[in-house]
Amino acid sequence: MRVFVAGASGAIGTRLVPQLIHRGHEVIGSATSPESANRVQALGAEATVLDLLDPRAVRDAVVAAEPEAIVHEATALANLSDFKHFDRSFAQTNRLRTEGTDALLEAAREAGVRRFVAQSYATARYARQGGIAKSEDDPLEADVPEAARQSWDAMAYLDRVVPEAGGVVLRYGVFYGEPDDVLVQTVRKRMWPIVGQGAGVTSFIHLDDAAAATVLALEHDGPAVYNIVDDEPAAARVWLPEVARIVGAKPPRRFPTWLARLFAGETVVLMGTESRGASNAKAKGELGWTLRYPSWRRGFADLYAEPTAATSADAVLVRSPSGQPSARA
């Protein structure tokens, strides 16, 4: 197919474009500047500089590209740091998830494009009750902190309008995989504490695995919603110390909830103490998706481990004198 990828120069877009081309698709990728458009071209795609918040420009670009499918991966999530003022930090991304989605869907209708895939989010979205790994059919959290309400509403809007148009929504986990991953940097600096009992659950996903799932979703009929996460949702008290160990950092600090609420805000406290992760059973079953990194433990170890850190939390594969692999605890 000819595939129009909005946000092709972003973290997942740069992983997605090569996988689409390898799968035999032609790709037209949008970028926000000539420099980022050059990066898209270097990946083997056609490139166009486009403001997704300009509906007329979006319409003209999509009609000119004559795609058979559209993938919406555009966000403005680089260098986020102020999670206390959540909606302020996510304001541009919220517009891309609402106004940008509307512009792309309208362009798709005008151009006769029937396949549409859009990026959403899984971790901390589901109701904070019951088990730790939620399915796509489980209810979303209704009691959202005021500072994050616009951001949650923007994701809920995208989750609604894309399937209504016959498209597919992908609720990704927390991305990792970039060499300069911000999460890894903050853990190394001991700037990501365990809040309270650290019971808040996170679902992770490696960028390459997210891109692979996106290719499969593009080739699957909608409407549908899928959690794109790995096999191991983990509480903060589990993953934070383990990631710190892997990257050679000191153990994370621990903050009482009242102190974290004072400095980081209610949204961060809820995410660190009560949030739920997601199940990938539906995506694996319906899309035939196989993960390169079924667990964040192996993924972080392969990518970010210090030379002295073990490559796995459980065992290291070594060669026996006969040359056969064996496990050493």
Contacts in CASP RR format, 6 or more apart in sequence:
PFRMAT RR
TARGET T0000
AUTHOR 0000-0000-0000
METHOD contacts of the structure
MODEL  1
MRVFVAGASGAIGTRLVPQLIHRGHEVIGSATSPESANRVQALGAEATVL
DLLDPRAVRDAVVAAEPEAIVHEATALANLSDFKHFDRSFAQTNRLRTEG
TDALLEAAREAGVRRFVAQSYATARYARQGGIAKSEDDPLEADVPEAARQ
SWDAMAYLDRVVPEAGGVVLRYGVFYGEPDDVLVQTVRKRMWPIVGQGAG
VTSFIHLDDAAAATVLALEHDGPAVYNIVDDEPAAARVWLPEVARIVGAK
PPRRFPTWLARLFAGETVVLMGTESRGASNAKAKGELGWTLRYPSWRRGF
ADLYAEPTAATSADAVLVRSPSGQPSARA
1 25 0 8 1.000
1 26 0 8 1.000
1 67 0 8 1.000
1 68 0 8 1.000
1 69 0 8 1.000
1 115 0 8 1.000
1 218 0 8 1.000
2 25 0 8 1.000
2 26 0 8 1.000
2 27 0 8 1.000
2 28 0 8 1.000
2 65 0 8 1.000
2 66 0 8 1.000
2 67 0 8 1.000
2 68 0 8 1.000
2 69 0 8 1.000
3 20 0 8 1.000
3 25 0 8 1.000
3 26 0 8 1.000
3 27 0 8 1.000
3 28 0 8 1.000
3 67 0 8 1.000
3 68 0 8 1.000
3 69 0 8 1.000
3 70 0 8 1.000
3 71 0 8 1.000
3 218 0 8 1.000
4 28 0 8 1.000
4 29 0 8 1.000
4 30 0 8 1.000
4 61 0 8 1.000
4 62 0 8 1.000
4 65 0 8 1.000
4 67 0 8 1.000
4 69 0 8 1.000
4 70 0 8 1.000
4 71 0 8 1.000
4 113 0 8 1.000
5 13 0 8 1.000
5 16 0 8 1.000
5 17 0 8 1.000
5 20 0 8 1.000
5 27 0 8 1.000
5 28 0 8 1.000
5 29 0 8 1.000
5 30 0 8 1.000
5 45 0 8 1.000
5 70 0 8 1.000
5 71 0 8 1.000
5 73 0 8 1.000
6 29 0 8 1.000
6 30 0 8 1.000
6 50 0 8 1.000
6 52 0 8 1.000
6 70 0 8 1.000
6 71 0 8 1.000
6 72 0 8 1.000
6 73 0 8 1.000
6 74 0 8 1.000
6 104 0 8 1.000
7 13 0 8 1.000
7 29 0 8 1.000
7 30 0 8 1.000
7 31 0 8 1.000
7 32 0 8 1.000
7 52 0 8 1.000
7 72 0 8 1.000
7 73 0 8 1.000
7 74 0 8 1.000
7 75 0 8 1.000
8 14 0 8 1.000
8 16 0 8 1.000
8 17 0 8 1.000
8 27 0 8 1.000
8 29 0 8 1.000
8 30 0 8 1.000
8 31 0 8 1.000
8 40 0 8 1.000
8 43 0 8 1.000
8 45 0 8 1.000
8 47 0 8 1.000
8 73 0 8 1.000
9 29 0 8 1.000
9 31 0 8 1.000
9 32 0 8 1.000
9 36 0 8 1.000
9 37 0 8 1.000
9 39 0 8 1.000
9 40 0 8 1.000
10 36 0 8 1.000
10 73 0 8 1.000
10 75 0 8 1.000
11 77 0 8 1.000
11 78 0 8 1.000
11 175 0 8 1.000
11 178 0 8 1.000
11 207 0 8 1.000
12 73 0 8 1.000
12 119 0 8 1.000
12 172 0 8 1.000
12 175 0 8 1.000
12 207 0 8 1.000
12 210 0 8 1.000
12 211 0 8 1.000
12 214 0 8 1.000
13 73 0 8 1.000
13 211 0 8 1.000
14 39 0 8 1.000
14 40 0 8 1.000
14 43 0 8 1.000
15 207 0 8 1.000
15 208 0 8 1.000
15 210 0 8 1.000
15 211 0 8 1.000
16 71 0 8 1.000
16 73 0 8 1.000
16 211 0 8 1.000
16 214 0 8 1.000
16 215 0 8 1.000
17 27 0 8 1.000
17 29 0 8 1.000
17 40 0 8 1.000
17 43 0 8 1.000
17 44 0 8 1.000
17 45 0 8 1.000
18 43 0 8 1.000
18 44 0 8 1.000
19 208 0 8 1.000
19 211 0 8 1.000
19 212 0 8 1.000
19 214 0 8 1.000
19 215 0 8 1.000
20 27 0 8 1.000
20 215 0 8 1.000
20 218 0 8 1.000
21 27 0 8 1.000
21 43 0 8 1.000
21 44 0 8 1.000
21 45 0 8 1.000
23 215 0 8 1.000
26 46 0 8 1.000
27 43 0 8 1.000
27 44 0 8 1.000
27 45 0 8 1.000
27 46 0 8 1.000
28 45 0 8 1.000
28 46 0 8 1.000
28 47 0 8 1.000
28 48 0 8 1.000
28 65 0 8 1.000
28 67 0 8 1.000
29 40 0 8 1.000
29 45 0 8 1.000
29 46 0 8 1.000
29 47 0 8 1.000
29 48 0 8 1.000
30 40 0 8 1.000
30 47 0 8 1.000
30 48 0 8 1.000
30 49 0 8 1.000
30 50 0 8 1.000
30 52 0 8 1.000
30 61 0 8 1.000
30 74 0 8 1.000
31 37 0 8 1.000
31 39 0 8 1.000
31 40 0 8 1.000
31 47 0 8 1.000
31 48 0 8 1.000
31 49 0 8 1.000
31 50 0 8 1.000
32 49 0 8 1.000
32 50 0 8 1.000
32 51 0 8 1.000
33 49 0 8 1.000
34 49 0 8 1.000
37 47 0 8 1.000
37 48 0 8 1.000
37 49 0 8 1.000
38 47 0 8 1.000
40 47 0 8 1.000
41 47 0 8 1.000
46 65 0 8 1.000
48 61 0 8 1.000
48 65 0 8 1.000
50 57 0 8 1.000
50 58 0 8 1.000
50 61 0 8 1.000
51 57 0 8 1.000
51 58 0 8 1.000
52 58 0 8 1.000
52 74 0 8 1.000
52 96 0 8 1.000
52 99 0 8 1.000
52 100 0 8 1.000
52 103 0 8 1.000
52 104 0 8 1.000
53 95 0 8 1.000
53 96 0 8 1.000
53 99 0 8 1.000
53 100 0 8 1.000
53 103 0 8 1.000
54 103 0 8 1.000
55 99 0 8 1.000
55 102 0 8 1.000
55 103 0 8 1.000
55 106 0 8 1.000
55 107 0 8 1.000
58 100 0 8 1.000
58 103 0 8 1.000
58 104 0 8 1.000
58 106 0 8 1.000
58 107 0 8 1.000
59 103 0 8 1.000
59 106 0 8 1.000
59 107 0 8 1.000
59 110 0 8 1.000
61 107 0 8 1.000
62 70 0 8 1.000
62 104 0 8 1.000
62 107 0 8 1.000
62 108 0 8 1.000
62 110 0 8 1.000
62 111 0 8 1.000
62 113 0 8 1.000
63 107 0 8 1.000
63 110 0 8 1.000
63 111 0 8 1.000
66 111 0 8 1.000
67 111 0 8 1.000
67 113 0 8 1.000
68 113 0 8 1.000
68 114 0 8 1.000
68 115 0 8 1.000
69 113 0 8 1.000
69 114 0 8 1.000
69 115 0 8 1.000
69 116 0 8 1.000
69 117 0 8 1.000
69 218 0 8 1.000
70 104 0 8 1.000
70 107 0 8 1.000
70 108 0 8 1.000
70 113 0 8 1.000
70 115 0 8 1.000
70 116 0 8 1.000
70 117 0 8 1.000
71 116 0 8 1.000
71 117 0 8 1.000
71 118 0 8 1.000
71 214 0 8 1.000
71 218 0 8 1.000
72 100 0 8 1.000
72 101 0 8 1.000
72 104 0 8 1.000
72 116 0 8 1.000
72 117 0 8 1.000
72 118 0 8 1.000
72 119 0 8 1.000
73 119 0 8 1.000
73 214 0 8 1.000
74 96 0 8 1.000
74 100 0 8 1.000
74 119 0 8 1.000
75 93 0 8 1.000
75 96 0 8 1.000
75 97 0 8 1.000
75 119 0 8 1.000
76 92 0 8 1.000
76 93 0 8 1.000
76 96 0 8 1.000
77 90 0 8 1.000
77 93 0 8 1.000
79 182 0 8 1.000
80 89 0 8 1.000
80 90 0 8 1.000
80 182 0 8 1.000
81 89 0 8 1.000
82 88 0 8 1.000
82 89 0 8 1.000
83 89 0 8 1.000
83 264 0 8 1.000
83 265 0 8 1.000
83 267 0 8 1.000
83 268 0 8 1.000
84 147 0 8 1.000
84 263 0 8 1.000
84 264 0 8 1.000
84 265 0 8 1.000
84 267 0 8 1.000
84 268 0 8 1.000
85 147 0 8 1.000
86 145 0 8 1.000
86 147 0 8 1.000
86 148 0 8 1.000
86 151 0 8 1.000
86 267 0 8 1.000
87 94 0 8 1.000
87 147 0 8 1.000
87 148 0 8 1.000
87 149 0 8 1.000
87 150 0 8 1.000
87 151 0 8 1.000
90 148 0 8 1.000
90 150 0 8 1.000
90 151 0 8 1.000
90 154 0 8 1.000
91 150 0 8 1.000
93 151 0 8 1.000
93 154 0 8 1.000
94 150 0 8 1.000
94 151 0 8 1.000
94 153 0 8 1.000
94 154 0 8 1.000
95 154 0 8 1.000
97 120 0 8 1.000
97 154 0 8 1.000
97 155 0 8 1.000
97 157 0 8 1.000
97 158 0 8 1.000
98 154 0 8 1.000
98 157 0 8 1.000
98 158 0 8 1.000
101 118 0 8 1.000
101 157 0 8 1.000
101 158 0 8 1.000
101 161 0 8 1.000
101 162 0 8 1.000
102 161 0 8 1.000
104 116 0 8 1.000
105 116 0 8 1.000
105 161 0 8 1.000
105 162 0 8 1.000
105 165 0 8 1.000
107 113 0 8 1.000
108 114 0 8 1.000
108 116 0 8 1.000
108 165 0 8 1.000
109 165 0 8 1.000
114 166 0 8 1.000
115 167 0 8 1.000
115 218 0 8 1.000
116 162 0 8 1.000
116 165 0 8 1.000
116 166 0 8 1.000
116 167 0 8 1.000
116 168 0 8 1.000
117 167 0 8 1.000
117 168 0 8 1.000
117 169 0 8 1.000
117 170 0 8 1.000
117 214 0 8 1.000
117 217 0 8 1.000
117 218 0 8 1.000
118 158 0 8 1.000
118 162 0 8 1.000
118 167 0 8 1.000
118 168 0 8 1.000
118 169 0 8 1.000
118 170 0 8 1.000
119 170 0 8 1.000
119 172 0 8 1.000
120 155 0 8 1.000
120 158 0 8 1.000
120 159 0 8 1.000
120 169 0 8 1.000
120 170 0 8 1.000
120 171 0 8 1.000
120 172 0 8 1.000
120 225 0 8 1.000
121 155 0 8 1.000
121 171 0 8 1.000
121 172 0 8 1.000
121 173 0 8 1.000
122 171 0 8 1.000
122 172 0 8 1.000
122 173 0 8 1.000
122 203 0 8 1.000
122 227 0 8 1.000
122 228 0 8 1.000
122 229 0 8 1.000
122 277 0 8 1.000
122 278 0 8 1.000
123 173 0 8 1.000
123 174 0 8 1.000
123 201 0 8 1.000
123 202 0 8 1.000
123 203 0 8 1.000
123 229 0 8 1.000
123 271 0 8 1.000
123 275 0 8 1.000
123 277 0 8 1.000
123 278 0 8 1.000
124 141 0 8 1.000
124 202 0 8 1.000
124 270 0 8 1.000
124 271 0 8 1.000
124 275 0 8 1.000
124 276 0 8 1.000
124 277 0 8 1.000
125 140 0 8 1.000
125 141 0 8 1.000
125 152 0 8 1.000
125 155 0 8 1.000
125 171 0 8 1.000
126 134 0 8 1.000
126 138 0 8 1.000
126 139 0 8 1.000
126 140 0 8 1.000
126 141 0 8 1.000
126 276 0 8 1.000
126 277 0 8 1.000
126 278 0 8 1.000
127 134 0 8 1.000
127 138 0 8 1.000
127 139 0 8 1.000
127 140 0 8 1.000
127 141 0 8 1.000
127 142 0 8 1.000
127 276 0 8 1.000
128 141 0 8 1.000
128 143 0 8 1.000
128 270 0 8 1.000
128 274 0 8 1.000
128 275 0 8 1.000
128 276 0 8 1.000
130 276 0 8 1.000
131 276 0 8 1.000
132 201 0 8 1.000
132 233 0 8 1.000
132 235 0 8 1.000
132 276 0 8 1.000
132 277 0 8 1.000
133 201 0 8 1.000
133 203 0 8 1.000
133 233 0 8 1.000
133 276 0 8 1.000
133 277 0 8 1.000
133 278 0 8 1.000
133 279 0 8 1.000
134 227 0 8 1.000
134 276 0 8 1.000
134 277 0 8 1.000
134 278 0 8 1.000
134 279 0 8 1.000
135 227 0 8 1.000
135 278 0 8 1.000
135 279 0 8 1.000
135 281 0 8 1.000
135 282 0 8 1.000
136 171 0 8 1.000
136 225 0 8 1.000
136 226 0 8 1.000
136 227 0 8 1.000
136 282 0 8 1.000
140 156 0 8 1.000
141 152 0 8 1.000
144 152 0 8 1.000
145 265 0 8 1.000
145 266 0 8 1.000
145 267 0 8 1.000
145 270 0 8 1.000
146 266 0 8 1.000
147 265 0 8 1.000
147 266 0 8 1.000
147 267 0 8 1.000
148 267 0 8 1.000
158 169 0 8 1.000
159 169 0 8 1.000
159 171 0 8 1.000
159 225 0 8 1.000
162 168 0 8 1.000
162 169 0 8 1.000
162 223 0 8 1.000
163 169 0 8 1.000
163 222 0 8 1.000
163 223 0 8 1.000
163 224 0 8 1.000
163 225 0 8 1.000
164 223 0 8 1.000
165 223 0 8 1.000
166 222 0 8 1.000
166 223 0 8 1.000
167 222 0 8 1.000
167 223 0 8 1.000
167 224 0 8 1.000
168 217 0 8 1.000
168 218 0 8 1.000
168 220 0 8 1.000
168 222 0 8 1.000
168 223 0 8 1.000
168 224 0 8 1.000
168 225 0 8 1.000
168 226 0 8 1.000
169 224 0 8 1.000
169 225 0 8 1.000
169 226 0 8 1.000
170 210 0 8 1.000
170 213 0 8 1.000
170 214 0 8 1.000
170 217 0 8 1.000
170 226 0 8 1.000
170 228 0 8 1.000
171 225 0 8 1.000
171 226 0 8 1.000
171 227 0 8 1.000
171 228 0 8 1.000
171 229 0 8 1.000
171 278 0 8 1.000
172 205 0 8 1.000
172 210 0 8 1.000
172 228 0 8 1.000
172 229 0 8 1.000
173 202 0 8 1.000
173 203 0 8 1.000
173 204 0 8 1.000
173 205 0 8 1.000
173 210 0 8 1.000
173 227 0 8 1.000
173 228 0 8 1.000
173 229 0 8 1.000
173 278 0 8 1.000
174 183 0 8 1.000
174 202 0 8 1.000
174 203 0 8 1.000
174 204 0 8 1.000
174 205 0 8 1.000
175 204 0 8 1.000
175 205 0 8 1.000
175 206 0 8 1.000
175 207 0 8 1.000
175 210 0 8 1.000
176 183 0 8 1.000
176 184 0 8 1.000
176 204 0 8 1.000
176 205 0 8 1.000
176 206 0 8 1.000
176 207 0 8 1.000
176 296 0 8 1.000
176 299 0 8 1.000
176 300 0 8 1.000
176 303 0 8 1.000
177 206 0 8 1.000
177 207 0 8 1.000
177 208 0 8 1.000
177 299 0 8 1.000
177 303 0 8 1.000
178 207 0 8 1.000
179 303 0 8 1.000
181 303 0 8 1.000
181 304 0 8 1.000
183 192 0 8 1.000
183 243 0 8 1.000
184 243 0 8 1.000
184 247 0 8 1.000
184 300 0 8 1.000
184 304 0 8 1.000
186 192 0 8 1.000
187 240 0 8 1.000
187 243 0 8 1.000
187 244 0 8 1.000
187 247 0 8 1.000
187 249 0 8 1.000
187 252 0 8 1.000
188 244 0 8 1.000
188 247 0 8 1.000
188 248 0 8 1.000
188 249 0 8 1.000
189 249 0 8 1.000
190 244 0 8 1.000
190 249 0 8 1.000
190 250 0 8 1.000
190 252 0 8 1.000
190 253 0 8 1.000
192 240 0 8 1.000
192 252 0 8 1.000
193 252 0 8 1.000
193 253 0 8 1.000
193 254 0 8 1.000
193 255 0 8 1.000
193 260 0 8 1.000
194 236 0 8 1.000
194 237 0 8 1.000
194 240 0 8 1.000
194 241 0 8 1.000
194 252 0 8 1.000
194 253 0 8 1.000
194 254 0 8 1.000
194 255 0 8 1.000
194 272 0 8 1.000
195 236 0 8 1.000
195 254 0 8 1.000
195 255 0 8 1.000
195 256 0 8 1.000
195 257 0 8 1.000
195 260 0 8 1.000
195 264 0 8 1.000
195 268 0 8 1.000
195 269 0 8 1.000
195 272 0 8 1.000
195 273 0 8 1.000
196 254 0 8 1.000
196 255 0 8 1.000
196 256 0 8 1.000
196 257 0 8 1.000
196 260 0 8 1.000
196 272 0 8 1.000
196 273 0 8 1.000
197 237 0 8 1.000
197 273 0 8 1.000
198 235 0 8 1.000
198 236 0 8 1.000
198 237 0 8 1.000
198 272 0 8 1.000
198 273 0 8 1.000
199 235 0 8 1.000
199 236 0 8 1.000
199 237 0 8 1.000
199 272 0 8 1.000
199 273 0 8 1.000
199 274 0 8 1.000
200 235 0 8 1.000
200 236 0 8 1.000
200 271 0 8 1.000
200 272 0 8 1.000
200 273 0 8 1.000
200 274 0 8 1.000
200 275 0 8 1.000
200 276 0 8 1.000
201 233 0 8 1.000
201 234 0 8 1.000
201 235 0 8 1.000
201 236 0 8 1.000
201 275 0 8 1.000
201 276 0 8 1.000
201 277 0 8 1.000
202 233 0 8 1.000
202 234 0 8 1.000
202 235 0 8 1.000
202 236 0 8 1.000
202 239 0 8 1.000
202 271 0 8 1.000
202 275 0 8 1.000
202 277 0 8 1.000
203 227 0 8 1.000
203 229 0 8 1.000
203 230 0 8 1.000
203 233 0 8 1.000
203 277 0 8 1.000
203 278 0 8 1.000
204 229 0 8 1.000
204 230 0 8 1.000
204 232 0 8 1.000
204 234 0 8 1.000
204 239 0 8 1.000
204 296 0 8 1.000
205 228 0 8 1.000
205 229 0 8 1.000
205 230 0 8 1.000
206 230 0 8 1.000
206 291 0 8 1.000
206 292 0 8 1.000
206 293 0 8 1.000
206 296 0 8 1.000
206 299 0 8 1.000
208 292 0 8 1.000
208 293 0 8 1.000
209 228 0 8 1.000
209 230 0 8 1.000
209 291 0 8 1.000
209 292 0 8 1.000
209 293 0 8 1.000
210 228 0 8 1.000
212 289 0 8 1.000
212 290 0 8 1.000
212 291 0 8 1.000
212 292 0 8 1.000
213 226 0 8 1.000
213 228 0 8 1.000
213 283 0 8 1.000
213 287 0 8 1.000
213 289 0 8 1.000
214 228 0 8 1.000
216 287 0 8 1.000
216 288 0 8 1.000
216 289 0 8 1.000
217 224 0 8 1.000
217 226 0 8 1.000
217 283 0 8 1.000
217 287 0 8 1.000
220 286 0 8 1.000
220 287 0 8 1.000
224 286 0 8 1.000
226 282 0 8 1.000
226 283 0 8 1.000
226 286 0 8 1.000
226 287 0 8 1.000
227 278 0 8 1.000
227 279 0 8 1.000
227 280 0 8 1.000
227 282 0 8 1.000
227 283 0 8 1.000
228 280 0 8 1.000
228 283 0 8 1.000
229 277 0 8 1.000
229 278 0 8 1.000
229 279 0 8 1.000
229 280 0 8 1.000
230 280 0 8 1.000
230 291 0 8 1.000
230 293 0 8 1.000
230 294 0 8 1.000
230 295 0 8 1.000
230 296 0 8 1.000
231 280 0 8 1.000
231 291 0 8 1.000
231 294 0 8 1.000
231 295 0 8 1.000
232 294 0 8 1.000
232 295 0 8 1.000
232 296 0 8 1.000
232 297 0 8 1.000
233 276 0 8 1.000
233 277 0 8 1.000
233 278 0 8 1.000
233 279 0 8 1.000
234 296 0 8 1.000
236 272 0 8 1.000
236 273 0 8 1.000
239 296 0 8 1.000
240 252 0 8 1.000
241 251 0 8 1.000
241 252 0 8 1.000
242 297 0 8 1.000
242 300 0 8 1.000
242 313 0 8 1.000
243 296 0 8 1.000
243 300 0 8 1.000
243 304 0 8 1.000
244 250 0 8 1.000
244 251 0 8 1.000
244 252 0 8 1.000
245 251 0 8 1.000
245 309 0 8 1.000
246 297 0 8 1.000
246 300 0 8 1.000
246 301 0 8 1.000
246 304 0 8 1.000
246 305 0 8 1.000
246 306 0 8 1.000
246 309 0 8 1.000
246 310 0 8 1.000
247 300 0 8 1.000
247 304 0 8 1.000
247 305 0 8 1.000
247 306 0 8 1.000
247 309 0 8 1.000
248 305 0 8 1.000
248 306 0 8 1.000
248 308 0 8 1.000
248 309 0 8 1.000
255 263 0 8 1.000
257 269 0 8 1.000
257 273 0 8 1.000
260 268 0 8 1.000
260 269 0 8 1.000
261 269 0 8 1.000
280 289 0 8 1.000
280 291 0 8 1.000
283 289 0 8 1.000
284 290 0 8 1.000
293 299 0 8 1.000
293 302 0 8 1.000
297 312 0 8 1.000
297 313 0 8 1.000
297 314 0 8 1.000
298 311 0 8 1.000
298 312 0 8 1.000
301 309 0 8 1.000
301 310 0 8 1.000
301 311 0 8 1.000
301 312 0 8 1.000
301 313 0 8 1.000
302 311 0 8 1.000
305 311 0 8 1.000
310 316 0 8 1.000
314 329 0 8 1.000
315 327 0 8 1.000
315 328 0 8 1.000
315 329 0 8 1.000
316 327 0 8 1.000
316 328 0 8 1.000
317 325 0 8 1.000
317 326 0 8 1.000
317 327 0 8 1.000
317 328 0 8 1.000
318 325 0 8 1.000
318 326 0 8 1.000
318 328 0 8 1.000
319 325 0 8 1.000
319 326 0 8 1.000
320 326 0 8 1.000
END
